[in-house]
Amino acid sequence: MKYMMLIYMAENAMNPTEREQCYADSTQLCHDLQAKGQFVAASPLQPIATATSVRIREGKRMVTDGPFAETREQLGGFYIIDAKDLDEAISIAAKVPPAKKGTVEIRPVIELAGLPSG
């Protein structure tokens, strides 16, 4: 089953040196997951200052600068993994470097038939 792991933390939770080490450690984790056939995708996100939110209300498009929600912790990146069950996904999430300073939310992915692959 595929799981999405959403990484939440305050944007200033890491200094530049810690952030670079986090990227290196995260890249290594992705290689480890790939070797086990569990890696699907992963990426950090640009800062929230680059976010744009789109909503359609009563047929009208509303575009606003900024993230969907104003909170202390922001969505900072994601992993998509293949795991046999939630327990295995939790075990992998515990290895995600940002879990030391933020939160890793795990959600099963609904795999819709007919979507393009790639």
Secondary structure, DSSP 8 states (H G I E B T S, - for coil): -EEEEEEEE-TTSS-HHHHHHHHHHHHHHHHHHHHTT-EEEEEE---GGG-EEEEEETTEEEEEES-SS--SSEEEEEEEEE-SSHHHHHHHHTTSGGGGTSEEEEEE----TT----
